[in-house]
Amino acid sequence: MIALKDILYKVTLNAVSGSTFVDINEIHFDSRNIIQNDVFVAIKGTHVDGHDYIDKAIEKGAIAVICETLPLNLKNNITYIEVDNAAKALAYMASNYFGVPSENLKLVGVTGTNGKTTVASLLYQLFKKAGFKVGLLSTVKVMVDNKEYKATHTTPDSLSINKYLKEMSDEGVEFCFMEVSSHGIHQYRTEGLHFEGGIFTNLTHDHLDYHNTFAEYRDVKKSFFDNLPSTAFALVNVDDKNGLVMLQNTKARKFTYALKTYADYRVQILENELRGLLLKINDSEVWTKLIGNFNAYNMIAIYGTADLLGLNKDESLQLISTLESVSGRFQYLISDEKITAIVDYAHTPDALKNVLETINNIRTKNEELITVFGCGGDRDKTKRPTMGNIASTLSTKVIITSDNPRSEEPDAIISEIEKGVEPQNIKKVISIVDRKQAIKTACQLAKPNDIILIAGKGHETYQEIKGQRSDFDDYKIVQEFLKQLQK
């Protein structure tokens, strides 16, 4: 048990009814999880308003309520606290409740449209290989040193973040690498965390279903850097025009990386093959198993971060050469028939363009490039025709299919993607609603030396249709169909 007043440090209180000296059990923002002597934080979400569940939380045993609007009828022996922003209050309360665990390790946040998962995951790999205890908070998974948890969001809720960080602290973890999404920043999930550093990868078209404009999306990312302390570092990609924007108001120490322009950390691509990249990082050459220009950016971001965290430069280069690709990020296999299948999470126009250009830069042009992709339902609709245009322009054949349709009709999503296909590319394109059938068709169309790209879902092992999730793993499915062709 802990006194309510002790977890309210840094929370701005507008009004208090009742005592803050009461002992509380746990903090929850979901009334269904409340038990005796818990605190209920009423958050106004995008679909549900926690204020509607205050009475239910009290019935289940809540002893205190944090809310933005006090109820008209206040119950006896219940402490009510009014705040301006309940989500922000929750973040500080969660940090205080778990003993401000982010101060006990070196936490580095990675933000940007593309590359967050790869950079965070490969930093975890690199520091593990260097002999440290390391944590990871990513889209793919959560790691508390060697212990793995399933990830549910790119950036978990603030209670979960601090709970994981507390476990990391208890386990003696020294470094933690965390994906920081625009949703997570906007919803104050990272508020109250002490960051050792922040990395900016790039900014392209995404999440405009949530953020009304690109400028708003950019400014939310920028606010992460605005809030970094002077003790932290900010490392940004200056080949992206938004890189310097991220640094405009930060108090953190400023560092840059680039492939095309002058920067503190500079990378050149010497060789680009399907089996890897030969890079020149500052003045040293290094071979990496990862592929493509976008991974050159990822490698220099990782190298710069390792340097800023005090790792020996020569050791970093040696370890970079041993890093393995992240699940669903340009993950590939080559069948006995010499058909290459690549599975990638590319679900934005820029990411899809990067992956297709990478493949086109490597291939001889004597083989087909067959792209299978779709767009998620209940998400940014404006990118659908753009992705249809990119896929049909940069591939020799395209199969448009379902991604996670969610509550939308798959045919309607496919129709919107098709609108972006220019007349000269229409003959390249077929549409197959069933994703499994689409992958099977791509395998049947492929001849020896052809390349199949399956984009959009990457590491995801499910497909969501009308609220139902069923098992679906692109990598396993294409692997199975290619095996069947060999029989």
Secondary structure, DSSP 8 states (H G I E B T S, - for coil): -EEGGGG-TT---SEEES-S--EE--EESSGGG--TT-EEE--B-SS-BGGGGHHHHHHTT-SEEEESS--SS--TT-EEEE-S-HHHHHHHHHHHHTT-GGGGSEEEEEESSSSHHHHHHHHHHHHHHTT--EEEE-SSEEEETTEEEE--SSS--HHHHHHHHHHHHHTT--EEEEE--HHHHHTTTTTT---SEEEE----S--TTTSSSHHHHHHHHHHHHHT--TTSEEEEETTSTTHHHHHTT--SEEEEEESSS--SEEEEEEEEETTEEEEEETTEEEEES--SHHHHHHHHHHHHHHHHTT--HHHHHHHHTT----TTSSEEEE-TT--EEEEE---SHHHHHHHHHHHHHHS-SSS-EEEEE---TTS-STHHHHHHHHHHHH-SEEEE--S--BTS-HHHHHHHHHTT--GGGGGGEEE-SSHHHHHHHHHHH--TT-EEEEES-TT--EEEETTEEEE--HHHHHHHHHHHHH-
